[in-house]
Each structure stands twice: as structure tokens, then as C-alpha cells.
Amino acid sequence: VSLLRNSLMGHHPTELLDLYLRQDVVLNALEEGLIATDSNGVIAYANQAARQLFQLPQPAPVTEGCHFKDLFPASQADRVLTSGVPSYHRACTNGNHRLLVSEVPVNSQTGSHAVLTIINDQTDMETVMDELTGAQAMLDKLRAFTREVLNKLHDILGGGHRGQLPLSHVA
């Protein structure tokens, strides 16, 4: 039992299972697609968003042995793996989806190498950017309107023109 605990970094197997299940829930809640591949380019993990994007079957074990390059030829995971240099926010297409893809090398404590691919739907991101741009334009208009109103109030209260009496002195 102590040998098993040492190999599991002091954790009991049920603790590791609980940790794995919690992490799986968190990773599946992300809107970004996540795909982890081993050093041979074989899919080791794909979250729910990635499964939907690439139409991968459920449950997860069905994708074991599937090469990511077969699903996504634009992947540069092999280059990232050999060079160790990540690739960030590269624009790609997959079918009718425009994607922003980041591929990051991952080195484990055991010396094995892998690549984590993070996929964002570019259309969704552009929609959010357009909404933010619209909100920024609205704020700019509100600021200009506020300045205009404040200037008029300043004029009305007598601070605007020299030689004129303030409103309190006008009969």
C-alpha cells in the first residue's frame, strides 16, 4: 500500500479519482475546445467543446488511437512537439468553422511530451468583439452628451459668459 501511495504522490486512489472527476467537469464546462495529444499525435483527451466541434463520438474512450492530424490537418502539433515552441492564436478553418488555434507543448514529470491544443471559434469571438465595440461607442456618445449637458448647466448657472448676471439676479 505504501508503494502504491508513493507512486501516486501520497494520494489514495479514490482521492485521485475524485480529483480527476472534478477536473473533467471543469474542463467540459469551458467554451474553448481542448485536445491533448501524446508524442505520437494520438488524442489522449478531448473536452466536450472539442468533441462537438470535431464531431467526435461519446464517450471519451472511443477516440483512443485516433490521430489528431486525421481530424484536423491544419494542426502544427508535430512542429510544436519537436521545436518546443508554442503557436498562439493561429487562424484556421475546419469545414465551415473559422477557428483560432493555440498549440502548447506540455512536458510531464515522467519525461513524456504532449501537446495541448486550445481551439476558439473565431466567429463567436468576433461577435463578442463587435458587442464590445458597440458598447464602447455607446459609452463615448454618453460621455459627449454628459459634457454637453454639463456645459449648458454651467452656462445657465452663470459661469458661461462674462458681463452677464447670474440667473439669481435676473428679475
C-alpha positions as a LaTeX table, in Angstrom:
\begin{tabular}{lrrr}
\hline
Residue & $x$ (\AA) & $y$ (\AA) & $z$ (\AA) \\
\hline
Val1 & 0.00 & 0.00 & 0.00 \\
Ser2 & 2.83 & 2.43 & 0.83 \\
Leu3 & 4.48 & 1.67 & $-2.54$ \\
Leu4 & 1.18 & 2.47 & $-4.27$ \\
Arg5 & 0.81 & 5.72 & $-2.30$ \\
Asn6 & 4.39 & 6.72 & $-3.18$ \\
Ser7 & 3.71 & 6.16 & $-6.88$ \\
Leu8 & 0.52 & 8.22 & $-6.57$ \\
Met9 & 2.38 & 11.09 & $-4.86$ \\
Gly10 & 0.87 & 10.35 & $-1.46$ \\
His11 & $-2.73$ & 10.21 & $-2.68$ \\
His12 & $-5.16$ & 7.40 & $-2.14$ \\
Pro13 & $-6.62$ & 6.07 & $-5.43$ \\
Thr14 & $-10.10$ & 7.31 & $-4.52$ \\
Glu15 & $-8.69$ & 10.81 & $-3.97$ \\
Leu16 & $-7.19$ & 10.75 & $-7.45$ \\
Leu17 & $-10.45$ & 9.54 & $-8.95$ \\
Asp18 & $-12.32$ & 12.37 & $-7.21$ \\
Leu19 & $-9.74$ & 14.89 & $-8.45$ \\
Tyr20 & $-9.99$ & 13.52 & $-12.00$ \\
Leu21 & $-13.79$ & 13.73 & $-12.00$ \\
Arg22 & $-13.78$ & 17.33 & $-10.71$ \\
Gln23 & $-11.21$ & 18.37 & $-13.32$ \\
Asp24 & $-13.23$ & 16.68 & $-16.04$ \\
Val25 & $-16.32$ & 18.68 & $-15.04$ \\
Val26 & $-14.33$ & 21.93 & $-15.10$ \\
Leu27 & $-12.69$ & 21.21 & $-18.47$ \\
Asn28 & $-16.02$ & 20.25 & $-20.03$ \\
Ala29 & $-17.59$ & 23.50 & $-18.81$ \\
Leu30 & $-15.15$ & 25.59 & $-20.88$ \\
Glu31 & $-16.32$ & 27.08 & $-24.17$ \\
Glu32 & $-12.87$ & 26.56 & $-25.67$ \\
Gly33 & $-12.15$ & 23.22 & $-27.24$ \\
Leu34 & $-9.26$ & 21.39 & $-25.54$ \\
Ile35 & $-7.46$ & 18.46 & $-27.13$ \\
Ala36 & $-4.41$ & 16.83 & $-25.61$ \\
Thr37 & $-2.31$ & 14.61 & $-27.83$ \\
Asp38 & 0.59 & 12.36 & $-26.91$ \\
Ser39 & 4.03 & 12.43 & $-28.54$ \\
Asn40 & 2.67 & 10.36 & $-31.46$ \\
Gly41 & $-0.19$ & 12.77 & $-32.18$ \\
Val42 & $-2.80$ & 10.41 & $-30.75$ \\
Ile43 & $-5.69$ & 12.07 & $-28.90$ \\
Ala44 & $-5.39$ & 11.46 & $-25.17$ \\
Tyr45 & $-8.16$ & 13.84 & $-24.08$ \\
Ala46 & $-10.84$ & 15.97 & $-25.71$ \\
Asn47 & $-13.31$ & 18.10 & $-23.78$ \\
Gln48 & $-16.98$ & 18.48 & $-24.68$ \\
Ala49 & $-16.48$ & 21.63 & $-26.79$ \\
Ala50 & $-13.77$ & 19.93 & $-28.88$ \\
Arg51 & $-15.95$ & 16.83 & $-29.30$ \\
Gln52 & $-18.79$ & 18.95 & $-30.67$ \\
Leu53 & $-16.51$ & 20.94 & $-32.96$ \\
Phe54 & $-14.84$ & 17.88 & $-34.48$ \\
Gln55 & $-17.95$ & 15.68 & $-34.15$ \\
Leu56 & $-16.09$ & 13.16 & $-32.02$ \\
Pro57 & $-18.13$ & 10.29 & $-30.63$ \\
Gln58 & $-19.09$ & 9.97 & $-26.98$ \\
Pro59 & $-17.81$ & 8.61 & $-24.61$ \\
Ala60 & $-14.13$ & 9.54 & $-24.50$ \\
Pro61 & $-12.52$ & 6.08 & $-24.85$ \\
Val62 & $-13.83$ & 5.83 & $-28.42$ \\
Thr63 & $-11.24$ & 8.39 & $-29.58$ \\
Glu64 & $-8.28$ & 6.45 & $-28.22$ \\
Gly65 & $-5.90$ & 5.67 & $-31.04$ \\
Cys66 & $-7.33$ & 8.45 & $-33.22$ \\
His67 & $-4.66$ & 10.74 & $-34.68$ \\
Phe68 & $-5.49$ & 14.41 & $-34.32$ \\
Lys69 & $-3.92$ & 15.22 & $-37.69$ \\
Asp70 & $-6.56$ & 12.98 & $-39.33$ \\
Leu71 & $-9.32$ & 15.15 & $-37.84$ \\
Phe72 & $-7.55$ & 18.48 & $-38.19$ \\
Pro73 & $-4.88$ & 18.52 & $-40.94$ \\
Ala74 & $-4.03$ & 22.18 & $-40.16$ \\
Ser75 & $-2.63$ & 21.16 & $-36.78$ \\
Gln76 & 1.00 & 22.06 & $-36.16$ \\
Ala77 & 1.24 & 19.86 & $-33.07$ \\
Asp78 & 4.13 & 17.85 & $-34.54$ \\
Arg79 & 6.18 & 21.04 & $-35.14$ \\
Val80 & 5.32 & 22.34 & $-31.66$ \\
Leu81 & 6.34 & 19.00 & $-30.15$ \\
Thr82 & 9.73 & 18.86 & $-31.89$ \\
Ser83 & 10.61 & 22.54 & $-31.51$ \\
Gly84 & 9.10 & 23.09 & $-28.07$ \\
Val85 & 7.89 & 26.50 & $-29.28$ \\
Pro86 & 4.17 & 27.17 & $-28.78$ \\
Ser87 & 1.92 & 28.54 & $-31.50$ \\
Tyr88 & $-0.71$ & 31.07 & $-30.38$ \\
His89 & $-3.95$ & 32.31 & $-31.97$ \\
Arg90 & $-3.33$ & 30.95 & $-35.47$ \\
Ala91 & $-6.32$ & 31.42 & $-37.79$ \\
Cys92 & $-7.50$ & 28.15 & $-39.37$ \\
Thr93 & $-10.63$ & 26.68 & $-40.90$ \\
Asn94 & $-12.19$ & 23.31 & $-40.27$ \\
Gly95 & $-15.15$ & 22.67 & $-42.52$ \\
Asn96 & $-17.38$ & 25.71 & $-42.16$ \\
His97 & $-15.80$ & 26.77 & $-38.85$ \\
Arg98 & $-13.28$ & 29.61 & $-38.63$ \\
Leu99 & $-11.01$ & 28.87 & $-35.70$ \\
Leu100 & $-8.27$ & 30.47 & $-33.63$ \\
Val101 & $-5.91$ & 27.70 & $-32.59$ \\
Ser102 & $-3.16$ & 27.70 & $-29.97$ \\
Glu103 & $-0.89$ & 24.69 & $-29.57$ \\
Val104 & 1.31 & 24.45 & $-26.50$ \\
Pro105 & 3.92 & 21.81 & $-25.63$ \\
Val106 & 3.41 & 20.04 & $-22.31$ \\
Asn107 & 6.20 & 18.18 & $-20.56$ \\
Ser108 & 5.35 & 15.91 & $-17.68$ \\
Gln109 & 7.46 & 14.97 & $-14.66$ \\
Thr110 & 7.89 & 11.49 & $-16.11$ \\
Gly111 & 9.63 & 12.92 & $-19.16$ \\
Ser112 & 6.80 & 12.27 & $-21.62$ \\
His113 & 5.89 & 15.00 & $-24.05$ \\
Ala114 & 2.48 & 16.07 & $-25.30$ \\
Val115 & 0.71 & 18.97 & $-26.96$ \\
Leu116 & $-2.34$ & 20.81 & $-25.68$ \\
Thr117 & $-4.44$ & 22.35 & $-28.46$ \\
Ile118 & $-6.80$ & 25.16 & $-27.46$ \\
Ile119 & $-9.47$ & 26.00 & $-30.02$ \\
Asn120 & $-11.70$ & 29.08 & $-30.09$ \\
Asp121 & $-14.48$ & 29.65 & $-32.59$ \\
Gln122 & $-13.38$ & 32.84 & $-34.36$ \\
Thr123 & $-16.96$ & 33.73 & $-35.35$ \\
Asp124 & $-18.04$ & 33.68 & $-31.70$ \\
Met125 & $-15.05$ & 35.80 & $-30.70$ \\
Glu126 & $-15.78$ & 38.35 & $-33.44$ \\
Thr127 & $-19.41$ & 38.58 & $-32.25$ \\
Val128 & $-18.22$ & 39.35 & $-28.72$ \\
Met129 & $-15.70$ & 41.89 & $-30.07$ \\
Asp130 & $-18.46$ & 43.60 & $-32.08$ \\
Glu131 & $-20.64$ & 43.78 & $-28.97$ \\
Leu132 & $-17.76$ & 45.32 & $-27.01$ \\
Thr133 & $-17.08$ & 47.80 & $-29.81$ \\
Gly134 & $-20.77$ & 48.79 & $-29.83$ \\
Ala135 & $-20.75$ & 49.21 & $-26.06$ \\
Gln136 & $-17.60$ & 51.37 & $-26.29$ \\
Ala137 & $-19.22$ & 53.57 & $-28.96$ \\
Met138 & $-22.31$ & 53.97 & $-26.76$ \\
Leu139 & $-20.12$ & 54.98 & $-23.79$ \\
Asp140 & $-18.31$ & 57.55 & $-25.93$ \\
Lys141 & $-21.66$ & 59.04 & $-27.01$ \\
Leu142 & $-22.88$ & 59.16 & $-23.42$ \\
Arg143 & $-19.67$ & 60.91 & $-22.31$ \\
Ala144 & $-20.05$ & 63.52 & $-25.07$ \\
Phe145 & $-23.72$ & 64.05 & $-24.16$ \\
Thr146 & $-22.81$ & 64.40 & $-20.47$ \\
Arg147 & $-20.17$ & 67.03 & $-21.32$ \\
Glu148 & $-22.67$ & 68.93 & $-23.44$ \\
Val149 & $-25.28$ & 68.92 & $-20.68$ \\
Leu150 & $-22.71$ & 70.00 & $-18.08$ \\
Asn151 & $-21.57$ & 72.88 & $-20.32$ \\
Lys152 & $-25.18$ & 74.06 & $-20.73$ \\
Leu153 & $-25.76$ & 73.84 & $-16.97$ \\
His154 & $-22.59$ & 75.83 & $-16.42$ \\
Asp155 & $-23.85$ & 78.49 & $-18.82$ \\
Ile156 & $-27.28$ & 78.59 & $-17.16$ \\
Leu157 & $-25.81$ & 78.95 & $-13.69$ \\
Gly158 & $-23.82$ & 81.98 & $-14.79$ \\
Gly159 & $-20.34$ & 80.67 & $-15.32$ \\
Gly160 & $-20.52$ & 80.74 & $-19.08$ \\
His161 & $-20.47$ & 84.36 & $-20.26$ \\
Arg162 & $-18.66$ & 87.37 & $-18.85$ \\
Gly163 & $-20.60$ & 90.51 & $-18.21$ \\
Gln164 & $-23.90$ & 88.73 & $-17.70$ \\
Leu165 & $-25.61$ & 88.50 & $-14.40$ \\
Pro166 & $-26.17$ & 85.10 & $-12.82$ \\
Leu167 & $-29.74$ & 83.80 & $-13.01$ \\
Ser168 & $-30.30$ & 84.62 & $-9.33$ \\
His169 & $-30.00$ & 88.37 & $-10.14$ \\
Val170 & $-32.34$ & 88.34 & $-13.10$ \\
Ala171 & $-35.84$ & 89.62 & $-12.26$ \\
\hline
\end{tabular}
